[in-house]
């Protein structure tokens, strides 16, 4: 992990969680890096565009293994294997819950499009996100952040701190679309209003990387309805620590069963300038406010 005054200011316990998150995400990304078109074993889930592969499952198992070896009593929520609450988990302020998306961008992965990666985030018992990593092996990039320690990118081994979008280059908006047809139709209809003030639109197919690319300034803003917690947990923290305003939708906690499908499809995640987030959500945001 790169060091700076800001990074060193983060509590040692949070830095330790980030170190473990980086190891876990690297294990998952290592599985993805062995991508073999002949061994995908791809099947559909909620629709004929919503896929899971043998690599999704193997990557999640790899991530879980690294976490469990170091912190066997922690709670883990993963996209493919659900929520695991180990027996004897203490119900106190030291409890950590991990949110894993082993392969964000599965359709890209199947088709050989490079925008995919493993996302790992850690939250305290009160729900505060403490550490997050998005590891994209086909891009040669690792994004990471811990609360109070700034956001960072290793791009083919070159490390830099992230500070969000830069003005004066035109503005790009990123978004994604739901697998649910009625929700997707609504999203298409909403685009005209969302694009006001933007020069163009990008749809890369990975919400985790969209959020990271707002953090690194490649994109200027991101908005998407219907995300799951694991899609946004790490990327949202990375964007926040880069100084980007982020609105995380107030969804029912995963330990309480998580949101219903209707609640999830109605919930909007937004990242960008404070003015843009306020315009999309209808909730005023102070310019010094990074987390929702």
Long-range contacts (C-beta under 8 A, 24 or more apart in sequence): 1-144, 1-152, 2-152, 2-154, 2-159, 2-161, 4-150, 4-161, 6-148, 6-149, 6-150, 6-161, 7-146, 7-149, 7-150, 7-152, 8-149, 9-148, 9-149, 10-146, 10-147, 10-148, 10-149, 11-148, 14-130, 14-131, 14-146, 14-147, 14-148, 14-149, 15-146, 15-149, 17-96, 17-122, 17-130, 17-131, 17-146, 18-122, 18-130, 18-131, 18-133, 18-144, 18-145, 18-146, 18-149, 20-66, 20-67, 20-70, 20-71, 20-122, 20-131, 21-98, 21-120, 21-121, 21-122, 21-131, 21-132, 21-133, 21-144, 21-234, 22-133, 22-135, 22-142, 22-144, 23-66, 24-62, 24-63, 24-66, 24-67, 24-98, 24-100, 24-120, 24-133, 25-63, 25-118, 25-119, 25-120, 25-133, 25-134, 25-135, 25-142, 26-135, 26-142, 27-59, 27-62, 27-63, 27-65, 27-66, 28-59, 28-60, 28-62, 28-63, 28-100, 28-102, 28-103, 28-118, 28-120, 28-135, 29-59, 29-117, 29-118, 29-135, 29-136, 29-137, 29-142, 30-62, 30-137, 31-55, 31-58, 31-59, 31-62, 31-102, 32-59, 32-103, 32-109, 32-116, 32-117, 32-118, 32-137, 32-138, 33-137, 33-138, 35-109, 35-138, 37-112, 40-110, 42-110, 46-179, 46-180, 47-179, 47-180, 49-107, 49-179, 50-179, 51-106, 51-107, 51-110, 52-80, 52-106, 53-103, 53-106, 53-109, 53-110, 55-103, 55-109, 56-80, 56-102, 56-103, 56-106, 57-81, 57-102, 59-102, 59-103, 59-118, 60-100, 60-102, 62-102, 63-100, 63-102, 63-118, 63-120, 64-100, 67-98, 71-96, 74-98, 75-255, 76-100, 77-229, 77-230, 77-254, 78-102, 78-230, 79-228, 79-230, 83-254, 83-255, 85-255, 92-125, 93-124, 93-125, 93-126, 94-125, 95-124, 95-125, 96-122, 96-123, 96-124, 96-125, 96-130, 97-122, 97-123, 97-125, 97-254, 97-255, 98-122, 98-123, 99-123, 99-229, 99-230, 99-233, 99-234, 99-254, 100-230, 101-208, 101-228, 101-230, 101-231, 101-233, 101-234, 104-134, 104-206, 104-207, 104-208, 104-209, 104-230, 104-231, 105-204, 105-205, 105-206, 105-208, 105-209, 107-205, 108-204, 108-205, 108-206, 113-205, 114-138, 114-139, 115-139, 115-204, 115-205, 115-206, 115-209, 116-205, 116-206, 116-209, 117-141, 117-206, 117-208, 117-209, 119-208, 119-230, 119-231, 119-233, 119-234, 119-235, 120-234, 121-233, 121-234, 121-237, 123-233, 127-253, 129-233, 129-236, 129-237, 131-237, 132-233, 132-234, 132-235, 132-236, 132-237, 132-238, 133-234, 134-208, 134-209, 134-211, 134-212, 134-234, 134-235, 134-238, 136-209, 139-209, 141-212, 143-212, 143-215, 143-216, 143-234, 143-235, 143-238, 144-238, 145-215, 145-237, 145-238, 145-240, 145-241, 145-242, 146-241, 147-237, 147-241, 148-241, 149-241, 150-241, 150-242, 151-215, 151-238, 151-239, 151-240, 151-241, 151-242, 153-212, 153-215, 153-216, 162-215, 162-216, 162-217, 162-238, 162-241, 162-242, 163-217, 163-242, 163-243, 164-214, 164-215, 164-217, 164-239, 164-242, 164-243, 164-244, 165-214, 165-217, 165-219, 165-220, 165-221, 165-244, 165-272, 165-273, 166-217, 170-199, 170-200, 171-197, 171-198, 171-199, 171-220, 171-221, 172-198, 172-199, 172-200, 172-201, 172-202, 172-218, 172-219, 172-220, 172-221, 173-198, 173-200, 173-201, 173-202, 173-219, 173-220, 173-221, 173-222, 173-223, 174-201, 174-202, 174-203, 174-204, 174-210, 174-213, 174-214, 174-219, 174-221, 174-222, 174-223, 175-201, 175-202, 175-203, 175-210, 175-222, 175-223, 175-224, 176-203, 176-205, 176-207, 176-210, 176-224, 176-227, 177-203, 177-224, 178-225, 178-226, 178-265, 180-226, 180-265, 183-225, 183-226, 183-265, 186-225, 187-225, 194-223, 194-280, 197-276, 207-231, 207-232, 207-235, 207-269, 208-232, 208-234, 208-235, 209-235, 210-235, 211-235, 211-236, 211-238, 211-239, 211-246, 211-271, 212-238, 212-239, 214-239, 214-242, 214-244, 214-271, 214-272, 215-239, 215-241, 215-242, 215-244, 216-242, 220-272, 220-273, 221-270, 221-271, 221-272, 221-273, 221-276, 222-269, 222-270, 222-271, 222-272, 223-268, 223-269, 223-270, 223-271, 223-272, 223-280, 224-268, 224-269, 225-265, 225-266, 225-267, 225-268, 225-269, 226-264, 226-265, 226-266, 226-267, 227-264, 227-267, 227-269, 228-264, 229-254, 229-258, 232-269, 236-269, 236-271, 239-271, 240-290, 240-291, 241-290, 243-290, 244-271, 244-272, 244-290, 245-271, 245-272, 245-273, 245-274, 245-276, 245-277, 245-285, 245-289, 245-290, 246-270, 246-271, 246-277, 246-290, 246-291, 246-292, 247-271, 247-277, 247-280, 247-281, 247-283, 247-285, 247-292, 248-291, 248-292
